[in-house]
């Protein structure tokens, strides 16, 4: 996989190449809740909370982002990767 920032803008920049090592379904719902489903591959728990791993200040900020961008409950996939 290729990771980018600023897609669809003049500031688009490739960050790095990575290999996907695992995926899991995720549901983000109101009231600062999120839930990971059954994982496939190599997704390991992290010391850092999910909202911090994803760059949010707190859980409520993450939930608000998903509410505004996609509507709640949001159902999607979370990917684990390693650098090439």
C-alpha positions, 0 to 999 in steps of 0.5 A: 500500500502507499500512504499519502497525505493531502490527497486531492490537493496541491499539497498531496505528498506520498508518506511511505510504502507499507504492507498490510498485516491485518484488518478488523471491522470497526463501528464508531457510534454516539456517546464516545463509543467504538468497537473493533470486530473480529480481526484478521491477520496481525492486529495487536493491541496498542498501549496508546488509545485508538483515538491517539493512534489516529491523531485525535485529542480525545475520544469525543473529538474522534466521534465528532469527526466521524459523525460530521464526515460519515454519519453515525454509526460509522461502519468501516475497516481499520488496517494494521501495517508495517513499513516496507 
